[in-house]
Amino acid sequence: MGGARVPRAGAHVVRGDLPRCRAGGALNGRQLRTRACKTMDANGLRRVRLYDARASCLTYLADNGVPDHLLAMWAGHTDVKTTKKWYVKPDVADLLPAAEAWGGLAGGV
């Protein structure tokens, strides 16, 4: 296969648009976190974990109508279910209709 990798279901897609170090190689996790923290500090932003920012961003995009297959592609997932299961989270406003329905079912208890 000439070194080609076939991603398994739910795996991340290997892409060429990763942040690079000065030597041209892809940044490792520590280097990426360090660069992100410096960027947050330089812009007066509260520090957040990149994983949390990723989930928040994907949830925001989903809540604003971005189709699931595009979310999965943007996240680097080969399976839409992976993106929906691990990254797109409901917020309180999403749960309110269910709570109201439950209140009606339970007789306002």
C-alpha positions in Angstrom: 0.0 0.0 0.0 3.0 2.3 -0.1 2.7 3.4 3.5 -0.9 4.7 3.1 -3.0 4.5 6.3 -6.6 3.5 6.3 -8.4 5.1 9.2 -10.6 2.8 11.3 -14.1 3.8 12.3 -14.0 6.6 14.9 -10.3 7.3 14.3 -8.8 10.7 13.6 -8.0 11.5 10.0 -4.3 12.2 9.5 -4.1 15.6 7.6 -1.4 17.9 6.5 -2.8 21.1 8.1 -1.4 20.5 11.7 0.5 23.3 13.5 4.2 22.9 12.8 7.3 23.5 14.9 10.3 25.4 13.5 11.9 22.3 12.2 8.7 21.6 10.2 7.4 18.6 12.2 3.9 18.4 13.7 3.7 19.8 17.3 3.3 17.2 20.0 0.6 17.7 22.7 2.8 19.6 25.1 4.1 22.0 22.5 0.5 22.7 21.2 -0.7 23.4 24.8 2.2 25.7 25.5 1.6 27.6 22.2 -2.1 27.8 23.0 -1.5 29.1 26.5 0.9 31.8 25.3 -1.7 32.9 22.7 -4.5 33.0 25.3 -2.2 35.0 27.7 -1.1 37.4 24.9 -4.8 38.1 24.1 -6.0 38.5 27.6 -8.1 35.4 27.4 -8.9 33.0 30.3 -7.0 29.8 29.9 -9.0 26.8 29.0 -8.1 23.2 28.2 -7.9 22.7 24.4 -10.1 19.6 24.8 -12.8 21.7 26.4 -12.5 24.4 23.8 -12.8 21.8 21.1 -16.1 20.4 22.6 -17.5 23.9 23.1 -16.7 24.9 19.6 -18.3 21.8 18.1 -21.4 22.2 20.3 -21.7 25.8 19.2 -21.4 24.9 15.6 -24.0 22.1 15.9 -26.4 24.4 17.8 -26.1 26.9 14.9 -27.0 24.5 12.2 -23.7 23.1 10.9 -24.5 19.6 9.5 -23.2 16.6 11.4 -21.0 15.3 8.6 -19.2 18.7 8.4 -18.7 18.7 12.2 -17.1 15.3 11.9 -14.9 16.3 9.0 -13.8 19.5 10.9 -13.1 17.4 14.0 -11.1 14.9 12.0 -13.4 12.0 12.7 -14.3 9.3 10.1 -17.6 8.5 12.0 -20.2 11.2 12.7 -21.4 9.1 15.7 -18.0 9.7 17.4 -18.4 13.5 17.1 -21.9 13.5 18.4 -21.2 11.1 21.3 -18.0 12.8 22.6 -18.1 16.4 21.6 -21.6 17.8 21.0 -23.2 18.3 24.4 -26.7 19.6 25.2 -27.0 22.7 27.5 -29.7 23.7 29.9 -31.7 25.4 27.2 -31.7 22.2 25.2 -33.1 20.2 28.2 -35.8 22.7 29.1 -38.5 21.3 26.8 -37.9 17.8 28.2 -38.2 19.1 31.8 -41.5 20.9 30.9 -42.9 17.8 29.3 -42.0 15.8 32.4 -43.7 18.4 34.6 -46.9 18.0 32.6 -46.7 14.2 32.7 -46.1 14.2 36.5 -49.0 16.5 37.1 -46.9 19.5 38.0 -45.2 17.7 40.9 
